[in-house]
Amino acid sequence: MKDLSDLSLSIGSLQAHYRSGTLAPTDVIREVYRRIRAFQQNPIWINLVPEEESLAAAEALKEAAMVSLFGIPFAIKDNIDVAGLPTTAGCPAFSYVAGKDATVVSRLKSAGGILIGKTNLDQFATGLVGVRTPYGACSTVFHPDYISGGSSSGSAVAVAAGLVSFALGTDTAGSGRVPAAFNNIIGLKPTRGILSAEGLVRACRSLDCISLFGLTAEDVETVFSVAARYDPLDTYSRHLPPAEHLQSTYRIGIPASHDLDLVQQGYRTLFTEAEQRLGSLGHTLIEVDITPLLKAAQLLYGGPWVAERFAAVGQFVKEHRELVHPVVRDIILGGEKYSAVDAFNALYALEGFRQQASLIWNAVDILLVPTAPDIYRIEEIESDPVALNSRLGTFANFVNLLDLAAIAVPAGSRADGLPFGVTLIGQTFSDRSLIALSKSYLGSLRPSLGGTGLPYPQVPAADRPADSGRMMIAVVGAHLTGEPLNYQLTDRDARFVRRTKTAPSYQLFALPGTSPPKPGLVRVGAETGRSIDLELWELPVAEFGNLVKEVPSPLTIGLVHLSDGRVVKGFLCEEVAAQDALNISEFGGWKAYLKSLNLAAGVRYLGEASRFASS
């Protein structure tokens, strides 16, 4: 028998094995069940599909075409139906045997996915901790004393432990994101209704989403492409709009410093590093006030949306109080106190926060936040179950209320080895953009895969997001922000990306006789060159030719080498034109040179005024 103990279960890795013939799906499924038998330190599973059934499903693929999820093992949270298996929602007394597969499960199976089992969860999907369950509290794969996050605890741990390639969770308040952060994996919370919720035990029907956990962003993208389909059986189902050209860079919003006061210091340092990494990838970072989002978040458990939980399972809980986890019971039964007036008043408040939040989305394309502000020991949660759970939802609870999409991604580990994650949040139907951005970010970071210790796959540059219909251009003089020719960019729908520098191989010259005054950038090599300040702008490709027509001699458009090693189109100067020009390289950039002229003019003015006064 082959030793597959070091086999990565990432979808891309398994597909490569299947295409080459080095492995068959039956080999992988046998290895999955071997790992499950060996991994007993975490109560991941509520119900496993018998191994012989999964092997039979894998064997049946021999005659099938190589479809999207051919031979890919997956798990689902046990509040999602599978024909012939019990659905417990984390409560044995509630359990029933489903008559058919949930719509999403059916689609995944049809695409060649092989279901392994149903996973542990915070009871009735009520919690962000993973300890509110009679089946045993899940811990993060990185330390047995710390929570896994919830409510999709078992699904996240199954992926992070390398037991399945991907898993379905659910997300109402952050349950598809917080467990991802605590287990160093990716968690996609799609736009509400993009993944059918038919066959899901509801928590809050108007907010619930089925979510996806994966080892890589590419894996999540593959599963999303299969699962995202309109379902007429789900009254909240929505059509995902057709794919459009994706941007190569984004304006990314960063919370103001005071909004991060709750974040544990080690996590806060890692958040700053995530910001810097995104900036180094060419994205523009913009500080924004997220107060409206944080206030909206408080409505989820501090307002009448709790009544939706009562509408879903409240009657069962009332009749079986002693069989329901006490914290879950109190939360759900607390929903009975709200009136229709309370509900309408809360809706009015939510719309106010939505309107205030629109100012954020006018300024940025995507928002970056910590997925959770801290991680807690299991015993800490059990001694203070409500307050600490609430704190975990600080940056998560508002997302579904405001109809946003989000993807949680790894962002390093603090000194004690516990992982941290950040969440990228976008407006409704921004799912593809969020996945594309996460692919670029994770391709740069390359974290280990969950808790397996296996390396993140090297993704070739060609596999990065496709041409967005825009191109980068570097400007060094009269086209800079605030300078007289900047309108030639803005009138063509160009967008500012960031300020940076050239590689240390250029000189800058003040060209004589130009109107308005312009510099010339000349590449001279590392021996005599230096780094020159510039701005990067993103210009629609269709406008590039028109811009070039307006570039006067001796300026040209060529390749500019940046300090980070990248090469972009940009403004250069014919070397012959610089021979009689003033070398201003010592100033480091055009704006610094102009500032020096203004200062010199000011000194001359003061000197002349002094002489006039003394005469």
C-alpha positions as CSV (number, residue, x, y, z in Angstrom):
1,M,0.0,0.0,0.0
2,K,1.3,3.5,-0.9
3,D,2.4,5.7,1.9
4,L,0.3,8.8,1.4
5,S,0.8,10.4,4.8
6,D,2.5,13.5,3.3
7,L,-0.1,13.8,0.5
8,S,-1.7,17.3,0.2
9,L,-5.4,17.2,-0.2
10,S,-5.6,20.5,-1.9
11,I,-7.8,20.2,-4.9
12,G,-5.1,21.3,-7.3
13,S,-2.7,18.7,-6.0
14,L,-5.2,15.8,-6.2
15,Q,-6.3,16.8,-9.7
16,A,-2.6,16.8,-10.8
17,H,-2.2,13.2,-9.4
18,Y,-5.4,12.1,-11.1
19,R,-4.4,13.5,-14.5
20,S,-1.0,11.9,-14.3
21,G,-2.4,8.6,-13.2
22,T,-0.1,8.5,-10.1
23,L,-3.2,8.1,-7.8
24,A,-6.8,7.0,-8.2
25,P,-9.7,8.4,-6.1
26,T,-9.9,5.1,-4.2
27,D,-6.3,5.6,-3.1
28,V,-7.2,9.0,-1.7
29,I,-10.3,7.9,0.0
30,R,-8.5,5.0,1.8
31,E,-5.9,7.5,3.0
32,V,-8.7,9.9,4.2
33,Y,-10.2,7.2,6.4
34,R,-6.8,6.1,7.7
35,R,-6.2,9.7,8.8
36,I,-9.6,10.0,10.4
37,R,-9.0,6.8,12.5
38,A,-5.6,8.2,13.5
39,F,-6.9,11.7,14.4
40,Q,-8.8,11.2,17.6
41,Q,-7.8,14.3,19.5
42,N,-10.7,16.4,18.3
43,P,-14.4,15.6,18.2
44,I,-14.8,16.6,14.5
45,W,-17.4,14.2,13.3
46,I,-21.0,13.6,14.2
47,N,-21.7,11.1,11.4
48,L,-19.3,9.5,9.0
49,V,-20.3,8.0,5.7
50,P,-19.3,4.3,6.0
51,E,-15.9,3.9,4.3
52,E,-17.2,1.2,1.9
53,E,-19.8,3.6,0.6
54,S,-17.2,6.4,0.0
55,L,-15.0,3.8,-1.7
56,A,-17.9,2.7,-3.9
57,A,-18.5,6.3,-4.9
58,A,-14.8,6.7,-5.8
59,E,-14.7,3.4,-7.7
60,A,-17.7,4.6,-9.7
61,L,-15.7,7.5,-11.0
62,K,-13.4,5.2,-13.0
63,E,-15.8,5.4,-15.9
64,A,-16.6,9.1,-15.4
65,A,-15.2,12.1,-17.1
66,M,-12.6,14.3,-15.2
67,V,-15.2,16.7,-13.9
68,S,-14.5,19.7,-11.6
69,L,-14.4,17.9,-8.3
70,F,-13.4,14.4,-9.6
71,G,-12.5,12.3,-6.6
72,I,-12.3,15.2,-4.2
73,P,-13.2,14.3,-0.6
74,F,-15.3,16.8,1.3
75,A,-17.3,17.2,4.6
76,I,-20.4,19.2,5.5
77,K,-21.7,20.8,8.7
78,D,-24.3,18.8,10.4
79,N,-27.1,21.3,9.9
80,I,-27.1,20.5,6.2
81,D,-29.1,17.5,4.8
82,V,-27.7,14.4,3.2
83,A,-30.1,11.7,2.0
84,G,-30.1,8.8,4.4
85,L,-28.0,10.4,7.1
86,P,-29.2,12.1,10.3
87,T,-29.2,15.9,10.6
88,T,-28.7,16.8,14.2
89,A,-27.9,20.6,14.1
90,G,-25.8,19.7,17.1
91,C,-28.8,18.5,19.2
92,P,-29.4,14.7,19.4
93,A,-33.0,15.2,20.4
94,F,-33.7,17.3,17.3
95,S,-32.2,14.7,14.9
96,Y,-34.0,13.5,11.8
97,V,-33.0,11.4,8.8
98,A,-33.0,13.5,5.7
99,G,-35.0,12.3,2.7
100,K,-32.8,14.0,0.1
101,D,-29.6,15.9,-0.3
102,A,-29.5,19.6,0.2
103,T,-29.2,21.3,-3.2
104,V,-25.6,22.3,-2.7
105,V,-24.6,18.8,-1.6
106,S,-26.3,17.4,-4.7
107,R,-24.3,19.7,-6.9
108,L,-21.0,18.9,-5.3
109,K,-21.6,15.1,-5.7
110,S,-22.7,15.6,-9.3
111,A,-19.3,17.3,-10.0
112,G,-17.4,14.3,-8.7
113,G,-17.1,15.2,-5.0
114,I,-17.0,12.4,-2.5
115,L,-18.8,13.1,0.8
116,I,-16.9,11.8,3.9
117,G,-19.1,12.9,6.7
118,K,-21.0,15.5,8.8
119,T,-19.2,17.6,11.3
120,N,-19.6,19.1,14.8
121,L,-21.0,22.6,15.4
122,D,-22.2,25.0,17.9
123,Q,-25.8,23.8,18.5
124,F,-28.3,25.2,16.1
125,A,-25.4,27.2,14.6
126,T,-25.6,29.6,17.5
127,G,-22.1,30.7,18.5
128,L,-18.7,31.6,17.3
129,V,-16.8,29.4,19.7
130,G,-17.3,25.7,18.9
131,V,-17.9,24.6,22.5
132,R,-21.7,24.8,22.6
133,T,-22.2,21.2,21.6
134,P,-23.0,17.9,23.4
135,Y,-20.5,16.1,21.0
136,G,-17.5,17.7,22.6
137,A,-15.7,21.0,22.1
138,C,-13.5,21.3,19.1
139,S,-10.1,23.0,19.5
140,T,-7.9,24.6,17.0
141,V,-5.5,22.2,15.3
142,F,-2.6,24.4,16.7
143,H,-3.3,23.9,20.5
144,P,-5.7,21.6,22.3
145,D,-6.6,24.2,24.9
146,Y,-7.8,26.9,22.5
147,I,-11.1,27.1,20.7
148,S,-11.6,26.2,17.1
149,G,-14.0,29.0,16.5
150,G,-17.6,28.3,15.6
151,S,-20.3,27.6,14.8
152,S,-18.8,25.7,11.9
153,S,-16.1,24.2,14.1
154,G,-15.8,20.6,12.9
155,S,-15.8,21.6,9.2
156,A,-12.9,24.0,9.7
157,V,-10.9,21.6,11.7
158,A,-11.5,18.7,9.2
159,V,-10.0,20.9,6.5
160,A,-7.1,22.2,8.6
161,A,-6.2,18.8,9.8
162,G,-5.9,17.5,6.2
163,L,-8.8,15.1,6.5
164,V,-10.8,16.5,3.6
165,S,-10.1,18.9,0.7
166,F,-12.9,21.3,1.5
167,A,-16.0,21.5,3.7
168,L,-19.3,23.3,3.9
169,G,-20.1,25.5,6.8
170,T,-22.7,28.1,7.4
171,D,-22.4,31.8,8.3
172,T,-24.9,34.0,9.9
173,A,-22.7,36.1,12.2
174,G,-19.2,35.0,11.2
175,S,-19.3,31.2,11.6
176,G,-17.7,30.7,8.2
177,R,-14.9,33.1,8.9
178,V,-13.8,32.9,12.6
179,P,-13.1,29.1,12.5
180,A,-11.0,29.7,9.3
181,A,-8.9,32.3,11.1
182,F,-8.3,30.1,14.1
183,N,-7.2,27.1,11.9
184,N,-5.1,28.9,9.2
185,I,-7.4,28.1,6.3
186,I,-9.6,30.1,3.9
187,G,-13.3,30.7,4.6
188,L,-15.6,32.2,1.9
189,K,-18.9,33.8,3.0
190,P,-20.6,34.4,-0.3
191,T,-23.2,37.0,-1.0
192,R,-26.5,35.9,0.6
193,G,-28.4,33.6,-1.7
194,I,-25.6,32.7,-4.1
195,L,-25.3,29.3,-2.6
196,S,-28.7,27.6,-2.2
197,A,-29.8,27.2,1.4
198,E,-32.4,24.6,0.5
199,G,-31.8,21.6,2.9
200,L,-30.3,23.8,5.6
201,V,-31.6,23.9,9.2
202,R,-32.2,27.6,9.4
203,A,-30.8,29.9,12.1
204,C,-31.8,33.3,10.7
205,R,-33.6,32.6,7.4
206,S,-33.0,36.2,6.1
207,L,-29.3,36.1,6.9
208,D,-28.1,32.5,6.6
209,C,-25.4,31.6,4.1
210,I,-23.8,28.3,3.3
211,S,-20.0,29.0,3.4
212,L,-16.9,27.2,2.1
213,F,-13.7,26.2,3.8
214,G,-10.6,25.3,1.8
215,L,-6.8,25.0,2.0
216,T,-6.1,27.4,-0.9
217,A,-8.0,30.3,-2.5
218,E,-7.9,28.4,-5.8
219,D,-9.6,25.4,-4.1
220,V,-12.4,27.7,-2.8
221,E,-12.7,29.2,-6.2
222,T,-13.2,25.8,-7.8
223,V,-15.9,24.8,-5.3
224,F,-17.6,28.1,-5.6
225,S,-17.8,27.8,-9.4
226,V,-19.6,24.5,-8.9
227,A,-21.9,25.4,-6.1
228,A,-23.0,29.0,-7.0
229,R,-26.2,28.3,-8.9
230,Y,-29.7,29.8,-8.7
231,D,-32.2,27.5,-6.9
232,P,-36.0,28.1,-7.4
233,L,-36.6,25.9,-4.3
234,D,-34.8,28.4,-2.1
235,T,-37.0,31.5,-1.7
236,Y,-33.8,33.6,-0.9
237,S,-31.8,32.3,-3.8
238,R,-30.2,34.9,-6.1
239,H,-28.6,34.8,-9.5
240,L,-24.8,35.5,-9.5
241,P,-24.3,38.2,-12.2
242,P,-22.1,37.3,-15.2
243,A,-18.4,37.5,-14.6
244,E,-16.8,40.8,-15.5
245,H,-13.1,41.8,-16.0
246,L,-11.5,41.9,-12.6
247,Q,-9.3,44.8,-11.4
248,S,-5.7,44.1,-10.9
249,T,-5.5,46.6,-8.0
250,Y,-8.0,47.9,-5.5
251,R,-8.6,50.7,-3.1
252,I,-8.6,48.8,0.2
253,G,-10.1,50.4,3.3
254,I,-8.3,50.0,6.7
255,P,-10.1,50.7,10.0
256,A,-9.0,53.8,11.9
257,S,-6.6,53.0,14.8
258,H,-9.2,53.5,17.5
259,D,-11.4,50.8,15.8
260,L,-8.7,48.3,16.4
261,D,-8.4,49.0,20.2
262,L,-10.0,45.6,21.0
263,V,-7.4,43.7,18.9
264,Q,-4.9,41.7,20.9
265,Q,-1.4,43.2,20.5
266,G,0.2,40.2,18.7
267,Y,-2.8,40.1,16.3
268,R,-2.6,43.8,15.8
269,T,1.1,43.5,14.7
270,L,0.1,40.8,12.2
271,F,-2.8,43.0,10.9
272,T,-0.3,45.8,10.2
273,E,1.9,43.3,8.3
274,A,-1.1,42.2,6.2
275,E,-1.8,45.9,5.4
276,Q,1.8,46.3,4.3
277,R,1.7,43.1,2.2
278,L,-1.4,44.4,0.3
279,G,0.3,47.7,-0.2
280,S,3.4,46.0,-1.6
281,L,1.2,44.2,-4.1
282,G,0.2,47.6,-5.6
283,H,-3.1,48.2,-3.8
284,T,-4.0,51.6,-2.4
285,L,-4.6,51.6,1.4
286,I,-7.1,54.2,2.7
287,E,-8.1,54.7,6.3
288,V,-11.8,54.7,6.8
289,D,-14.2,55.1,9.7
290,I,-16.0,51.8,10.2
291,T,-18.2,53.1,13.1
292,P,-21.5,52.5,11.1
293,L,-20.5,48.9,10.5
294,L,-19.6,48.2,14.2
295,K,-22.9,49.8,15.3
296,A,-24.8,47.7,12.8
297,A,-23.1,44.6,14.2
298,Q,-24.6,45.2,17.6
299,L,-28.1,44.7,16.1
300,L,-27.6,41.1,15.4
301,Y,-27.7,39.7,18.9
302,G,-28.9,43.0,20.6
303,G,-32.0,43.3,18.5
304,P,-34.9,41.4,17.0
305,W,-32.9,39.2,14.6
306,V,-32.7,36.9,17.5
307,A,-36.4,36.4,17.0
308,E,-35.5,34.7,13.7
309,R,-33.7,32.0,15.6
310,F,-36.9,31.5,17.7
311,A,-38.9,31.3,14.5
312,A,-36.6,28.6,13.2
313,V,-36.4,26.2,16.2
314,G,-37.9,28.1,19.2
315,Q,-40.9,25.8,19.6
316,F,-38.6,22.8,19.7
317,V,-36.4,24.5,22.3
318,K,-39.4,25.4,24.5
319,E,-40.6,21.8,24.5
320,H,-37.1,20.3,25.1
321,R,-35.4,22.9,27.4
322,E,-33.4,20.3,29.3
323,L,-32.0,18.8,26.1
324,V,-30.7,22.0,24.7
325,H,-27.3,23.6,25.6
326,P,-28.1,26.2,28.2
327,V,-26.4,29.2,26.5
328,V,-28.1,28.3,23.2
329,R,-31.4,27.8,24.9
330,D,-31.3,31.2,26.6
331,I,-30.3,33.0,23.3
332,I,-33.1,31.4,21.3
333,L,-35.8,31.7,23.9
334,G,-34.8,35.4,24.3
335,G,-36.0,36.0,20.8
336,E,-39.6,35.5,21.9
337,K,-39.7,38.8,23.7
338,Y,-39.4,41.0,20.6
339,S,-42.4,42.6,18.9
340,A,-43.2,43.6,15.3
341,V,-42.6,47.2,16.4
342,D,-39.1,46.2,17.7
343,A,-38.4,44.6,14.3
344,F,-39.4,47.6,12.3
345,N,-37.5,50.0,14.5
346,A,-34.4,47.8,14.1
347,L,-34.8,47.7,10.3
348,Y,-35.0,51.5,10.3
349,A,-31.8,51.7,12.3
350,L,-30.1,49.2,10.0
351,E,-31.0,51.3,7.0
352,G,-29.5,54.3,8.6
353,F,-26.2,52.4,9.2
354,R,-26.4,51.2,5.6
355,Q,-26.6,54.7,4.3
356,Q,-23.7,55.8,6.5
357,A,-21.7,52.9,5.3
358,S,-22.3,53.9,1.7
359,L,-19.7,56.7,2.3
360,I,-17.1,54.0,3.0
361,W,-17.9,52.2,-0.3
362,N,-17.7,55.5,-2.2
363,A,-14.1,55.7,-1.0
364,V,-12.9,52.1,-1.2
365,D,-13.5,48.9,-3.2
366,I,-12.7,46.4,-0.5
367,L,-12.4,46.6,3.3
368,L,-9.7,44.8,5.3
369,V,-10.5,43.9,8.9
370,P,-9.1,41.4,11.5
371,T,-11.3,38.3,11.3
372,A,-11.4,38.2,15.1
373,P,-9.8,40.4,17.7
374,D,-8.4,37.6,19.8
375,I,-8.5,33.8,20.5
376,Y,-9.5,32.3,23.8
377,R,-9.0,29.1,25.8
378,I,-11.9,26.7,25.9
379,E,-12.1,27.2,29.7
380,E,-12.2,30.9,29.3
381,I,-15.2,30.6,27.0
382,E,-17.0,28.2,29.3
383,S,-16.6,30.7,32.2
384,D,-17.7,33.7,30.2
385,P,-19.7,32.3,27.3
386,V,-21.7,35.3,26.1
387,A,-19.3,38.3,26.4
388,L,-16.3,36.6,24.8
389,N,-18.4,35.2,22.0
390,S,-19.8,38.7,21.4
391,R,-16.2,40.1,21.2
392,L,-15.3,37.5,18.6
393,G,-18.0,38.9,16.3
394,T,-16.8,42.5,16.5
395,F,-15.6,42.5,12.8
396,A,-17.9,39.8,11.6
397,N,-21.5,40.4,12.7
398,F,-22.3,43.2,10.4
399,V,-21.5,41.5,7.1
400,N,-24.7,39.6,6.5
401,L,-26.9,42.3,8.0
402,L,-25.5,44.7,5.4
403,D,-25.6,42.2,2.6
404,L,-21.9,42.1,2.0
405,A,-19.6,39.3,0.8
406,A,-16.4,38.3,2.7
407,I,-13.4,35.9,2.5
408,A,-11.3,35.1,5.5
409,V,-7.6,34.3,4.8
410,P,-4.6,33.4,6.9
411,A,-2.3,36.2,8.0
412,G,0.5,34.7,9.9
413,S,1.0,33.5,13.5
414,R,1.8,35.2,16.7
415,A,4.7,34.3,19.0
416,D,2.9,31.4,20.7
417,G,2.2,29.7,17.3
418,L,-1.6,30.5,17.2
419,P,-2.7,31.7,13.8
420,F,-4.2,35.0,12.9
421,G,-6.5,35.8,9.9
422,V,-7.8,38.8,8.1
423,T,-11.1,39.2,6.2
424,L,-11.6,41.0,2.9
425,I,-15.1,42.4,2.6
426,G,-16.8,43.6,-0.5
427,Q,-20.2,44.8,-1.6
428,T,-23.0,42.5,-2.8
429,F,-21.9,40.2,-5.6
430,S,-18.2,41.1,-5.1
431,D,-17.4,37.4,-4.6
432,R,-15.2,36.8,-7.6
433,S,-13.2,40.0,-6.9
434,L,-12.6,38.9,-3.3
435,I,-11.5,35.4,-4.4
436,A,-9.1,37.0,-7.0
437,L,-7.6,39.3,-4.4
438,S,-7.2,36.5,-1.9
439,K,-5.4,34.4,-4.6
440,S,-2.9,37.2,-5.2
441,Y,-2.4,37.9,-1.5
442,L,-2.0,34.2,-0.5
443,G,0.3,33.6,-3.5
444,S,2.6,36.3,-2.0
445,L,2.3,35.1,1.7
446,R,2.2,31.4,1.0
447,P,1.2,30.2,4.5
448,S,1.3,26.5,5.3
449,L,-1.8,24.5,4.5
450,G,-4.0,24.6,7.6
451,G,-2.2,22.7,10.4
452,T,-0.7,20.1,8.1
453,G,2.7,21.8,7.8
454,L,2.6,21.3,4.0
455,P,3.6,24.3,1.9
456,Y,1.2,26.5,0.1
457,P,1.4,25.6,-3.7
458,Q,3.4,27.9,-5.9
459,V,0.9,29.5,-8.3
460,P,2.4,30.6,-11.6
461,A,1.9,34.3,-12.5
462,A,-0.1,33.2,-15.5
463,D,-2.7,31.7,-13.1
464,R,-3.3,35.0,-11.4
465,P,-6.4,37.1,-12.2
466,A,-6.9,37.7,-15.9
467,D,-6.4,41.0,-17.6
468,S,-8.7,43.6,-16.0
469,G,-8.9,45.8,-19.1
470,R,-6.6,48.3,-17.2
471,M,-2.9,48.8,-17.2
472,M,-0.4,50.4,-14.8
473,I,1.5,53.5,-15.8
474,A,4.3,55.3,-13.8
475,V,4.4,59.1,-13.8
476,V,7.2,61.3,-12.4
477,G,6.4,64.9,-13.3
478,A,3.6,67.1,-14.6
479,H,1.2,64.2,-14.4
480,L,1.6,63.7,-10.7
481,T,-1.3,64.3,-8.3
482,G,-1.9,68.1,-8.1
483,E,0.3,68.9,-11.1
484,P,-1.0,70.7,-14.2
485,L,-1.2,67.6,-16.5
486,N,-2.8,65.2,-14.0
487,Y,-6.2,65.9,-15.7
488,Q,-4.9,63.9,-18.7
489,L,-5.1,60.8,-16.5
490,T,-8.2,61.6,-14.5
491,D,-10.2,62.6,-17.6
492,R,-9.4,59.1,-19.0
493,D,-10.8,57.4,-15.9
494,A,-7.3,56.6,-14.5
495,R,-7.2,55.7,-10.9
496,F,-4.4,56.5,-8.4
497,V,-2.7,53.3,-7.1
498,R,0.1,54.3,-4.9
499,R,3.4,56.3,-4.5
500,T,6.6,54.4,-4.8
501,K,10.1,54.7,-6.3
502,T,12.1,53.6,-9.3
503,A,14.9,51.1,-9.0
504,P,18.2,52.8,-8.0
505,S,19.3,53.1,-11.6
506,Y,17.8,56.4,-12.8
507,Q,18.5,60.1,-13.0
508,L,16.0,63.0,-13.2
509,F,16.5,66.2,-15.2
510,A,14.6,69.5,-15.4
511,L,14.0,69.9,-19.1
512,P,14.5,73.5,-20.3
513,G,11.8,75.3,-22.3
514,T,8.9,73.0,-21.5
515,S,5.4,74.3,-20.7
516,P,4.2,73.4,-18.2
517,P,7.6,72.6,-16.7
518,K,8.5,68.9,-17.0
519,P,11.3,66.6,-15.9
520,G,12.9,63.8,-17.9
521,L,13.6,60.4,-16.4
522,V,16.6,58.6,-17.8
523,R,17.8,55.1,-17.0
524,V,21.6,55.3,-16.5
525,G,22.4,52.1,-14.6
526,A,23.2,51.2,-11.0
527,E,26.6,52.8,-10.8
528,T,25.4,56.4,-11.2
529,G,21.7,56.0,-10.7
530,R,19.4,56.5,-7.7
531,S,15.7,55.9,-6.8
532,I,13.3,58.5,-8.0
533,D,9.9,59.2,-6.5
534,L,6.9,58.4,-8.8
535,E,3.2,57.6,-8.7
536,L,1.5,54.5,-10.2
537,W,-1.8,55.0,-11.9
538,E,-4.1,52.5,-13.4
539,L,-5.4,53.5,-16.9
540,P,-8.0,51.8,-19.1
541,V,-6.2,49.9,-21.8
542,A,-8.5,51.5,-24.4
543,E,-7.3,55.0,-23.3
544,F,-3.6,54.2,-23.5
545,G,-3.2,55.1,-27.1
546,N,-4.9,58.4,-26.7
547,L,-2.6,59.3,-23.8
548,V,0.5,58.4,-25.8
549,K,-0.6,60.8,-28.6
550,E,-0.3,63.6,-26.1
551,V,3.2,62.8,-25.0
552,P,5.5,65.5,-26.5
553,S,9.1,64.9,-27.6
554,P,11.6,64.4,-26.0
555,L,9.4,62.4,-23.6
556,T,8.5,58.8,-24.5
557,I,6.6,55.9,-23.0
558,G,8.8,52.9,-22.1
559,L,9.5,50.4,-19.4
560,V,10.2,51.7,-15.9
561,H,11.9,49.4,-13.3
562,L,10.5,49.8,-9.8
563,S,12.2,49.4,-6.4
564,D,10.2,46.2,-5.7
565,G,11.5,44.5,-8.9
566,R,8.4,45.0,-11.0
567,V,8.5,46.6,-14.4
568,V,5.6,48.9,-15.7
569,K,5.0,51.3,-18.5
570,G,5.9,54.8,-17.7
571,F,7.2,58.2,-18.8
572,L,10.9,58.3,-19.8
573,C,13.1,60.8,-21.7
574,E,15.4,60.5,-24.6
575,E,18.9,60.6,-23.3
576,V,20.1,63.2,-25.8
577,A,17.6,65.7,-24.4
578,A,19.1,65.5,-20.9
579,Q,22.6,66.5,-22.0
580,D,21.9,70.3,-21.6
581,A,19.3,69.8,-18.8
582,L,19.8,70.4,-15.1
583,N,20.3,67.2,-13.2
584,I,17.9,67.3,-10.2
585,S,18.4,63.6,-9.1
586,E,19.7,64.8,-5.7
587,F,16.2,65.9,-4.8
588,G,14.8,62.4,-5.2
589,G,11.7,63.5,-7.2
590,W,10.0,66.3,-9.1
591,K,7.9,67.5,-6.3
592,A,10.8,67.8,-3.9
593,Y,12.6,69.8,-6.6
594,L,9.6,72.2,-7.1
595,K,9.4,72.6,-3.3
596,S,13.1,73.7,-3.3
597,L,12.4,76.3,-6.0
598,N,9.5,77.7,-3.9
599,L,11.7,77.9,-0.8
600,A,14.4,79.6,-2.7
601,A,12.0,82.1,-4.2
602,G,10.7,82.8,-0.7
603,V,14.2,83.4,0.6
604,R,14.9,85.8,-2.2
605,Y,11.7,87.7,-1.5
606,L,12.5,88.1,2.2
607,G,16.0,89.3,1.3
608,E,14.7,91.9,-1.2
609,A,12.0,93.0,1.3
610,S,14.7,93.4,4.0
611,R,16.9,95.5,1.6
612,F,13.9,97.7,0.7
613,A,13.1,98.3,4.3
614,S,16.6,99.4,5.2
615,S,17.0,101.8,2.2
